[in-house]
């Protein structure tokens, strides 16, 4: 039994530190498990979430994630919803961790697990190629 546990831990660690080499095409689910806007304006902060999804799709360092989450909060506040922005910030800080195999985790464009870490030059080139057609990345 000890040997099995040791093998599992070893395989998990090897997988965790092996980075994916090909990113999947970008897709956004809007604000994930959160509404995209109010009842009156159904897509009020949707663009904020799409930009945030783009950051999460490509992943990167812990500091890049924190900066992305702060941009989301600022963006939603600017559309007039500072309370919603604070709720969203709390949600993405907890739910967006790269350690869970969710479809909205940090670095979800890469195979799981993809932990915190700077993208290589080759990976940045892949991101650039796959994001050329995305209008919201040019803001």
Secondary structure, 3 states (H helix, E strand, C coil): CHHHHHHHHHHHHHHHHCCCCCCCCCCCCCCCCCCCCCCCCCCCCHHHHHHHHHHHHHCCCHHHHHHHHHHHHHHHHHCCCHHHHHHHHHHHHHHCCCCCCCCCCCCCCCCCCCCCCCCCHHHHHHHHHHHCCCHHHHC
